[in-house]
Amino acid sequence: MDKPIPKIGFIGMSFALKCRDLFRPREKILEEVDIKSDSNVLDFGCGPGSYIIPVVNIVGKNGKVYALDIHPYAVKKVQSIASNLSLSNVKTICSGCATELPDKEIDTVLLYDIFHMLDDKKNVLLDLHRVLKDDGILSFSDHHMKEKDILSAMKESKLFELYKKNKWTYSFVKKPQA
């Protein structure tokens, strides 16, 4: 995705995600990920911030949550959530690819329902590999893709390997690079 969807599209998507969350709370999804207290988590393609509060509740005040999205309205929405709840450990990044985070900064990457829209999948995966700690987890879910396509894309990247298949997510670990 080279550019964000129009504002009206973002508003519609936000409403749809709120409805989704009523039937499948984000906490249930995050139970599969095994995020630890004091962790650094990157929500890549954070949208309106559905995962922000549940992740902050897990990582606690000493953990950090980075919320990245190409859409300025998504970034503003997450900033509003963080401001209204005085969440000083939530940082936003407005970008479509580069996280601009230091190497090996992140314990867990959430890559949910965005991969199918990425124009530059290879460079996104390269950057996620770079920022993920050696023992970190890339948690992947995209209901727009079939399992075989998810596994194929990750295998073709040569950056990650499947660690665990969960009910709603796939957990990948980093492959060491030569």
C-alpha positions as CSV (number, residue, x, y, z in Angstrom):
1,M,0.0,0.0,0.0
2,D,1.7,3.1,-1.3
3,K,-0.8,5.5,0.2
4,P,-3.4,5.5,2.9
5,I,-7.1,4.8,2.1
6,P,-9.4,7.8,2.1
7,K,-10.6,9.1,5.4
8,I,-14.1,7.8,4.9
9,G,-12.7,4.4,4.2
10,F,-10.7,4.5,7.4
11,I,-13.8,5.5,9.3
12,G,-15.7,2.6,7.8
13,M,-12.9,0.2,8.6
14,S,-12.7,1.4,12.2
15,F,-16.4,0.7,12.7
16,A,-16.0,-2.8,11.2
17,L,-13.1,-3.5,13.5
18,K,-15.1,-2.4,16.6
19,C,-17.9,-4.8,15.6
20,R,-15.3,-7.6,15.1
21,D,-13.8,-6.9,18.5
22,L,-17.2,-7.5,20.2
23,F,-17.3,-11.0,18.9
24,R,-13.6,-11.8,19.2
25,P,-11.9,-9.6,21.8
26,R,-8.3,-8.8,21.0
27,E,-7.2,-10.2,24.4
28,K,-8.2,-13.6,23.1
29,I,-5.9,-13.2,20.1
30,L,-3.0,-12.0,22.2
31,E,-3.2,-15.0,24.5
32,E,-1.8,-17.0,21.6
33,V,1.2,-14.7,21.3
34,D,2.8,-15.1,24.8
35,I,3.8,-11.5,25.2
36,K,5.8,-11.0,28.4
37,S,5.6,-8.2,30.9
38,D,8.2,-5.4,30.2
39,S,8.4,-6.4,26.5
40,N,8.7,-4.1,23.5
41,V,5.9,-4.7,21.0
42,L,5.4,-3.3,17.5
43,D,1.9,-3.3,16.1
44,F,2.7,-3.0,12.4
45,G,-0.4,-1.6,10.6
46,C,-2.1,-0.7,13.9
47,G,-5.2,0.8,12.3
48,P,-7.4,2.5,14.9
49,G,-5.5,0.9,17.7
50,S,-7.6,-2.2,18.6
51,Y,-4.6,-3.9,20.2
52,I,-3.1,-0.9,22.0
53,I,-4.8,-1.2,25.3
54,P,-4.7,-5.0,25.6
55,V,-0.9,-4.9,24.8
56,V,-0.2,-2.1,27.3
57,N,-2.1,-4.2,29.9
58,I,0.3,-7.1,29.2
59,V,3.6,-5.3,28.9
60,G,2.9,-3.0,31.9
61,K,4.5,0.4,32.5
62,N,8.0,-0.8,31.8
63,G,7.2,-2.2,28.4
64,K,6.9,-0.2,25.2
65,V,4.2,-0.4,22.5
66,Y,5.0,1.0,19.1
67,A,2.0,1.6,16.8
68,L,2.9,2.0,13.1
69,D,0.5,2.8,10.3
70,I,0.7,4.6,7.0
71,H,-2.6,6.4,7.7
72,P,-2.3,9.7,9.6
73,Y,-5.8,9.2,11.0
74,A,-4.7,5.8,12.5
75,V,-1.7,7.5,14.1
76,K,-3.8,10.3,15.5
77,K,-6.4,7.8,16.9
78,V,-3.6,5.9,18.7
79,Q,-2.1,9.1,20.0
80,S,-5.6,10.1,21.3
81,I,-6.0,6.7,23.1
82,A,-2.5,7.1,24.6
83,S,-3.1,10.7,25.7
84,N,-6.6,10.1,27.1
85,L,-5.3,7.1,29.2
86,S,-1.9,8.7,30.0
87,L,-0.1,5.9,28.4
88,S,3.5,7.2,28.2
89,N,4.9,4.0,26.9
90,V,2.9,4.1,23.6
91,K,4.9,5.6,20.6
92,T,3.4,6.1,17.2
93,I,5.2,5.9,13.8
94,C,3.6,7.1,10.6
95,S,5.1,5.0,7.8
96,G,4.2,2.4,5.2
97,C,7.4,0.4,5.6
98,A,10.4,1.6,7.6
99,T,10.0,1.4,11.3
100,E,13.0,3.6,12.0
101,L,13.5,1.6,15.2
102,P,16.9,0.4,16.4
103,D,18.2,-3.0,15.5
104,K,16.9,-5.8,17.8
105,E,14.6,-3.5,19.8
106,I,11.4,-5.5,19.5
107,D,10.3,-8.7,21.4
108,T,7.1,-9.2,19.5
109,V,5.8,-7.9,16.2
110,L,2.0,-8.0,15.5
111,L,1.5,-8.2,11.8
112,Y,-2.3,-8.5,11.6
113,D,-4.6,-8.1,8.6
114,I,-2.2,-5.9,6.7
115,F,0.2,-8.2,4.8
116,H,-2.1,-8.7,1.8
117,M,-2.2,-4.9,1.3
118,L,1.6,-4.3,1.4
119,D,3.2,-3.3,-1.9
120,D,6.7,-3.9,-0.7
121,K,6.4,-7.1,1.3
122,K,10.1,-8.0,1.0
123,N,11.3,-4.7,2.5
124,V,8.7,-4.7,5.3
125,L,9.8,-8.3,6.3
126,L,13.5,-7.2,6.1
127,D,12.8,-4.3,8.4
128,L,10.8,-6.4,10.8
129,H,13.6,-9.0,10.8
130,R,16.1,-6.2,11.6
131,V,14.2,-4.8,14.6
132,L,13.1,-8.1,16.1
133,K,15.3,-9.5,18.8
134,D,17.0,-12.8,18.0
135,D,14.5,-14.6,20.3
136,G,11.6,-12.5,19.3
137,I,8.3,-13.6,17.7
138,L,6.6,-12.3,14.6
139,S,2.9,-13.0,15.2
140,F,1.1,-13.1,11.8
141,S,-2.6,-13.2,10.9
142,D,-4.3,-12.1,7.7
143,H,-7.8,-13.3,7.2
144,H,-7.6,-12.2,3.5
145,M,-5.0,-14.8,2.8
146,K,-5.1,-18.6,2.8
147,E,-2.8,-20.6,5.1
148,K,-0.7,-21.9,2.2
149,D,-0.2,-18.3,0.9
150,I,0.9,-17.1,4.3
151,L,3.4,-20.0,4.8
152,S,4.7,-19.6,1.3
153,A,5.3,-15.9,1.6
154,M,7.2,-16.4,4.8
155,K,9.2,-19.3,3.4
156,E,10.1,-17.3,0.3
157,S,11.3,-14.4,2.4
158,K,14.0,-16.7,3.9
159,L,13.8,-14.5,7.0
160,F,11.4,-16.3,9.2
161,E,10.3,-19.9,10.0
162,L,7.1,-21.2,11.5
163,Y,7.4,-21.7,15.2
164,K,3.8,-22.5,16.1
165,K,0.4,-22.5,14.4
166,N,-2.3,-21.2,16.7
167,K,-6.0,-21.0,16.4
168,W,-6.0,-17.4,15.0
169,T,-2.4,-16.6,14.5
170,Y,0.9,-18.0,13.3
171,S,4.1,-17.5,15.3
172,F,7.3,-17.1,13.4
173,V,10.9,-16.9,14.6
174,K,13.8,-15.2,13.0
175,K,16.2,-17.2,10.8
176,P,19.8,-16.2,11.4
177,Q,21.2,-14.2,8.4
178,A,24.7,-14.9,7.1
